[in-house]
């Protein structure tokens, strides 16, 4: 400690000599005012008061601790403000798109690919909504609805609205986000529904323009600067619904063990009672295992259906390309969201693990997962 004080004393004496020389050279009021703190310091030193001050290296540690505390508080405040701004942005976005600030409710099965796709879209753009898990057998939660198929998006505002197709909902909401002069109540008329009956007498619905974002020429040029961008988005949205979704079932229910694994996941995530869940698990797994064999024949898939899934994944990654992060470029487009949403429903199952292991899809999938969790579409 004595050596430490001697070192300080020698430095202080040198500084004192410099100060006295400086004072003799300039006597301006500005200089005197500027040097006033230094003068008090050296007066204390000359009278010996400064020597009585205890030098404690722990003071530095305390200072660092205070700085760390303030830094942590600042980071916490920043996070709170950021979250508040995101919520405010989401409310404004929803108010613009839907024409008011209504309550939005999604009726779904969590393991349904179309429901997963719609949730990915809503989460990416930071649109707030409530979720009601529907019982797939009894449909108690949607007895009132005009359709028994999910997803169903209900908008409760000045004018209620029930939307029944994931691709149509995505296209219509995206149209409203780009063309701010229109609300969802106006835009939904661009997607008329055509009803028909199949050979078994079962009625089915087909929506016109379901994969198209409906924009005027000016908005098209602003949102799709590349001439092929819109065409590719529509093409791969079709592909996700008409091919990728179809070949998932033969892969997920490829063997009895995989079928049981898939239905165990469905029961755990679904709205089932204990007894009901037990029956659904084993009856459903047995039924889907044999149905997957018929689907394999129907879609003319290879003997090892996993090869079709690998080819589909590679085909998608070839479309994305090596120079782009997503098919939409730096940010996902509706095709990226659709493919991700479909694949997410089998995450954790053998088919998902295999496709991530044997194809180039992992990096793209992880990037999609991150940007959706962070509500990247709000930027």
Number of C-alpha atoms within 10 A of each C-alpha: 8 7 8 9 13 11 11 13 15 11 11 15 14 10 14 19 11 11 15 11 11 13 15 8 8 11 10 10 9 9 12 14 11 11 15 10 10 15 17 11 15 18 13 13 17 13 9 11 12 14 14 8 8 8 12 9 8 9 10 10 11 11 11 12 12 12 12 12 12 12 12 12 12 12 12 12 12 12 12 12 12 12 12 12 12 16 15 12 17 18 18 15 21 23 15 18 26 24 18 17 17 18 14 18 17 21 20 26 23 20 20 17 24 23 24 24 25 26 23 24 27 18 19 22 21 24 22 15 17 11 14 15 17 21 16 17 10 10 14 10 15 19 10 9 13 11 13 14 15 20 26 24 23 20 20 16 14 10 11 11 16 14 17 19 20 24 21 23 22 22 22 26 21 21 22 25 19 17 17 10 10 16 20 20 15 13 19 18 10 17 19 13 14 10 10 11 10 8 6 6 8 8 10 11 11 13 15 13 16 23 24 23 23 20 15 9 8 9 14 17 12 10 12 14 11 11 10 9 16 18 12 16 20 17 14 22 23 17 18 22 17 11 15 21 15 15 20 23 22 28 25 26 26 22 18 15 13 18 27 21 18 25 25 19 17 22 19 11 13 19 18 19 10 10 8 12 19 15 12 20 20 15 13 18 23 17 13 24 22 16 14 21 18 13 16 20 12 9 12 11 17 11 10 12 19 20 15 19 23 20 13 19 20 17 12 20 17 12 14 17 13 9 8 13 16 22 24 19 13 10 15 20 19 25 22 24 26 28 23 23 24 24 20 19 22 22 13 12 15 17 24 18 13 13 21 16 12 13 15 16 16 14 11 17 17 12 14 24 17 12 15 22 12 14 19 16 17 14 8
